[in-house]
């Protein structure tokens, strides 16, 4: 069985953010970093080479694979600013309706621009995810 390549590591979050080529995307990431740090009370860590995550929890898949993943996180992708929520976005349906312009995956929220999203709703999503994972 192959190892998960996206694991928590000691790379510098600040250096990663400074390496983002787009001034706009870099500033958006700094805003999300501040929001997630404040809402969770957790210091960020790098996960793999391009994801900033907050906290961690153990998981086990139906196939028996185990590992650790972060509770909430983000990544500055080329097409979108991607925000990750655990366990999934299913529990955020009411908030997604009020969020603003976005698309979603199972646990990924995709924003073309951070300005398209209501920051109070994003904060509530982070708080809800953190509380949900703490209860597990």
N, C-alpha and C positions, 0 to 999 in steps of 0.2 A: 504494500500500500504506500502511495507517495505521501510525502510530508507536505503540510500546508505551507506555502511560501509567504502568506500574509500573516506574520506573527509579530507580536510586540517586540520592539528592539530599543536600543539606546541611542539611535540616531537623533540628532537635534531637530526638534520641531521648528525652532526659529530659523535654522539654516535651510530647512525644507521650504518654509514660507518665503524666505528671501530669494530662493532659486526660481520662484514662479515668474515667468517672463512677462506676463501681462500685469501692468500696474493695477488695472481694475480688478482682475481676478485675485491678485495678491491682497488687495484691500478687503474684498469680500471675504476671503479666508480669514483675515484677521478679525473681522466682525463676527464671523461664525465661531472662531476660536474663543473670543471673549464671551459670547452668548453661552456656549456649551460649558466653558469653564465655570462661569457664574452659576448656571442652572444646576450643574451636577456637583459642584464643589470638588471636582477631581482634576488633577493636573493631566494635561495631554501627553500622549506617547505616540511615537511613530509605529505604524503597523505596516510591515513591508516597506516599500520605498516611496509610496505616494498616498498613504491614508493616515490621517491624524485621528486617533481614537481616544475615548475616555472610558476608564474602567475596564474590567474584563470579567468574563464568566466562563465556566466550563460548559461544553456541550457534547452531546453524543447523538449521532445521526441514527436513523433507522437501520442503516447498513452496518452500524457498529463503529464508525469512525469517531474519534474523540479529538478534542482540541480546545482552544480558548479563542474567544472573540470579544470585541469591545461592545459596550452598551450603546453608545452613540458615537458618531464620527463623521468625517467629511473628507472629500478629495476634490481637488481642482482639476477636473477633466477638461479636455479641449472643448467639447460641445456644451457641457453643463457643469455647474457646481453640483456635486453629488453629495447628499447627506444620507447617512445610514442610521436606521432606527431598529432597535431590537425590542421584542422578538420579530415584529413585522409592522407594516403600516395598517393592518386590519383594524387595530384598536384606535386608529386616528381618523376614521371616516368623517366624523363630525368636524374635526379641525381642518381636514383637507378641503372641505367645502368652503371654509372661510379663509384659507391660506392665500389665495391669489393664483397667478399663472404658474403651472407646474405639470410635470408628468411623474408617473411612479412605476416602480417595480414592486416586488414582494416586500422588500424592506428598504428600498432606495427611493429617495426623493430627488428628482432632477429639476434644477432651476437654471434657466438660461441666464437670468440675472437675479442676484439676491434682492434687488429693489422690487422685483415682481412679487415678493412674499411679504406678508404681514409679520414683522418681527415678534409681536406679542404672541401670535399663533405658533410661530416656530419655537419660541421659548416654552410654550405650553406642551408642545410635542416632545421636546427634550425632557422636560420634567416628568411627563407621563411615562416615557420610555424608561427613565431612570427608576421611577417608583415601581413600575411593572417588573423590572428585572431584580430590584431589591427584594420584592415580595417572593421571588422564586427561590 
